[in-house]
Amino acid sequence: MKTIIAFAFVVALALAAPLDDSKNAQILKYENDNIGVDGYKFAFETSDGHTRQEQAELRKLADDVEALVVRGSYSFTADDGQVYTVNYVADENGFQPEGAHLPTV
């Protein structure tokens, strides 16, 4: 009887353990639009719940100064099971992330 209880406990413990399938994640969606001129755009989604999308455009900042302005977002599922999303812009004002879980300044 003790063996059955111990076995049941081990099985329950194994089933309750979180699965870290990031090592075995597969790409579910992949889009890429990059001809190397005036910006780019890409997006992907993996089987472990990670997503990311980003696009950039060339912006004229001054007569002889151009720079890429990047906008995007990424999401992931943390160890606590919560899905976190970060939206961001990177431009002449620097990298500016936003997310419900991030502190505000």
Salt bridges, closest charged atoms under 4 A:
GLU31 OE2 - LYS29 NZ 3.97
ASP48 OD1 - HIS50 ND1 3.00
GLU54 OE1 - ARG52 NH2 2.67
GLU92 OE1 - ARG59 NH1 3.44
